[in-house]
Amino acid sequence: MGVEELEDQVILTHPEDPTSQVKILKFGANVLSWTSAGKEQLWLSEGAKLDGSKAVRGGIPLVFPVFGKKDSGPTANLPQHGFARNSTWEFLGQTKENPPTVQFGLGPENVSEELISKWAGNDFTLILTVELTKESLKTTIDIENNDDHSWEFNWLFHTYLRINDIEDVLVSNLPGEICYDQLLGQTYEEKLPVVQFNEEVDRIYQNIKDDKLIQVVELGKPQHTLKRENLPDVVVWNPWIKKSEGMGDFQPKSGYQKMVCIEPGHVHDFQVLEPGEKWTASQLLYKDELKYQAV
Ligand SMILES: O=P(O)(O)OC[C@H]1O[C@H](O)[C@H](O)[C@@H](O)[C@@H]1O
């Protein structure tokens, strides 16, 4: 009960509700599973590699120091979405009994020489804190620049939320927000009252105020509510049929019907960190009633 450390993962079980549990793989400090009242909240591909051979397809992959793939600049040589999800984090232990809370750390010493050399060897410390309550999961990231020079980064929680049927789903509270549509290569203001899915969707909604809740609503019921702290951007992604077929580790291929990625981050530009400076941000996933918010 409480916190159990296995060789490759850490399991948290809520002391007052054993049906609320979270499993975190040390590789990528990836939250593989989060059950609340016995119901799985995240989507994990059946083809996900959990042996460290590649980033985990599903759960909550951690994106640092770059979102996407850049053609130029200090992160241009890094793989898509950086190296945090491709490295084994150190389990730092439990910080709270109730709600059960644990921490994982990553520094240059935890990243392969091959990868870290592609980021000019900047010195950093990442601390991920995972807190499980009976009705919520909170993930917080603390990033510190331990170097003698400033460097810039993106951060993003690449959260794969589980749903029952993508065609019954809408994502709310985005009207009036500015988004960069990665498929159209265009920036526009969201005019539709909700985001719906009948093809691939890949949009970066930018500079959304923290008080805006993002809700994933299915058949009129809010399945997931996201509250952000210091994460101004939200990527909304569903790969749909063709993109799913092109990802070898995306299984089953029909899985796109059971998931939607709601990815809070700071990705519209790079956050600069001065020597010795710290930066912190979090996402809270929980159940709430329907909360439509105007711009
Ligand atoms: O396949 P990955 O590197 O995990 O990226 C998966 C997806 O991540 C984000 O959602 C991006 O917006 C998508 O463009 C990308 O396809």
The ligand as an ORCA input file, in Angstrom:
! r2SCAN-3c Opt
* xyz 0 1
  O       5.283     10.314    -32.467
  P       5.696     11.332    -31.440
  O       7.115     11.835    -31.613
  O       5.428     10.836    -30.050
  O       4.750     12.621    -31.669
  C       3.354     12.425    -31.558
  C       2.651     13.773    -31.749
  O       3.069     14.652    -30.720
  C       2.379     15.915    -30.712
  O       1.038     15.687    -30.452
  C       2.521     16.645    -32.038
  O       1.666     17.778    -32.049
  C       2.182     15.725    -33.201
  O       2.539     16.396    -34.414
  C       2.968     14.423    -33.093
  O       2.604     13.543    -34.167
*
